[in-house]
């Protein structure tokens, strides 16, 4: 194998169209750069654990693509694609009691 170059692509996610949708569309249409943004994922339950966090710098909303509902769902969805200069990923390992068992981090600059 020869030397290669790392390629970290845009991050895309799918979500129900909600109150964030107009702002996501506005940022996409304007091409405005966002200095920093954080995307957090939580487990469901009475004491939801934040198990995954992305911190982006110099972010733009590259794509907003409404797709309607899927598989009999009532609510419509959209796919959002984020382009960024740097990203830090933090994954929280869940312990047997359902709490935090430590964090694993990685990043790209």
C-alpha positions as CSV (number, residue, x, y, z in Angstrom):
1,X,0.0,0.0,0.0
2,X,1.2,3.5,-0.8
3,X,0.7,6.5,1.3
4,X,-2.9,7.8,1.2
5,X,-4.8,10.7,2.4
6,X,-7.5,10.5,5.0
7,X,-10.9,11.6,3.9
8,X,-13.5,12.5,6.5
9,X,-16.8,13.1,4.8
10,X,-19.8,15.2,5.8
11,X,-22.0,13.9,8.6
12,X,-25.6,13.3,7.7
13,X,-28.6,12.5,9.9
14,X,-32.3,11.9,9.5
15,X,-34.8,13.4,11.9
16,X,-38.5,14.3,12.1
17,X,-39.3,17.7,10.7
18,X,-39.6,19.9,13.8
19,X,-39.1,23.4,15.1
20,X,-35.4,23.2,14.1
21,X,-36.2,22.6,10.5
22,X,-36.8,26.2,9.4
23,X,-33.4,27.3,10.9
24,X,-31.6,24.4,9.3
25,X,-33.1,25.3,6.0
26,X,-32.2,29.0,6.5
27,X,-28.5,28.1,7.2
28,X,-28.4,25.8,4.2
29,X,-29.9,28.3,1.8
30,X,-27.6,31.1,3.0
31,X,-24.4,29.1,3.2
32,X,-23.6,30.9,6.5
33,X,-20.8,29.4,8.5
34,X,-21.6,28.4,12.1
35,X,-18.5,28.8,14.4
36,X,-19.3,25.9,16.6
37,X,-22.2,23.4,16.9
38,X,-22.8,20.4,19.2
39,X,-24.9,17.3,18.2
40,X,-25.9,15.1,21.2
41,X,-27.6,11.7,21.2
42,X,-29.4,10.4,24.4
43,X,-30.7,7.0,25.4
44,X,-34.4,7.0,26.3
45,X,-35.7,6.5,29.8
46,X,-36.2,8.3,33.1
47,X,-32.6,9.4,33.4
48,X,-31.4,9.6,29.8
49,X,-27.7,9.1,29.3
50,X,-26.0,11.3,26.8
51,X,-24.0,8.6,25.1
52,X,-22.7,10.3,21.9
53,X,-21.6,13.9,21.3
54,X,-20.1,15.6,18.3
55,X,-18.6,19.0,18.5
56,X,-18.0,20.7,15.2
57,X,-16.1,23.9,14.3
58,X,-16.6,26.0,11.1
59,X,-19.8,24.1,10.2
60,X,-22.1,24.7,7.3
61,X,-25.5,23.0,6.7
62,X,-24.7,21.5,3.3
63,X,-28.0,19.7,2.5
64,X,-31.5,19.7,3.8
65,X,-33.6,17.1,2.0
66,X,-37.3,16.6,3.1
67,X,-38.4,13.0,2.4
68,X,-41.9,12.6,3.8
69,X,-42.9,9.9,6.1
70,X,-41.6,6.3,6.1
71,X,-43.2,2.9,6.8
72,X,-46.6,4.2,7.8
73,X,-45.3,7.0,10.1
74,X,-47.5,10.0,10.5
75,X,-44.7,12.6,10.8
76,X,-42.5,13.6,7.9
77,X,-38.7,13.4,8.0
78,X,-35.7,15.2,6.5
79,X,-32.1,14.4,6.0
80,X,-29.5,17.0,7.0
81,X,-25.9,17.0,5.9
82,X,-23.2,18.9,7.8
83,X,-19.9,19.9,6.4
84,X,-17.2,21.0,8.9
85,X,-13.5,21.9,9.4
86,X,-13.0,19.9,12.6
87,X,-15.0,17.4,14.6
88,X,-14.6,15.8,18.0
89,X,-16.5,12.7,18.9
90,X,-17.2,11.6,22.5
91,X,-18.8,8.2,23.2
92,X,-19.9,7.4,26.7
93,X,-19.7,3.8,27.6
94,X,-22.7,2.7,29.6
95,X,-22.0,0.7,32.8
96,X,-24.2,-2.1,34.2
97,X,-26.2,0.4,36.3
98,X,-27.1,2.5,33.2
99,X,-24.8,5.3,34.1
100,X,-21.5,6.5,32.6
101,X,-18.7,4.0,32.4
102,X,-16.1,6.4,30.9
103,X,-15.7,8.3,27.7
104,X,-13.9,7.4,24.5
105,X,-12.9,10.4,22.3
106,X,-11.6,10.9,18.8
107,X,-11.3,13.8,16.5
108,X,-10.4,15.1,13.1
109,X,-8.7,18.4,12.2
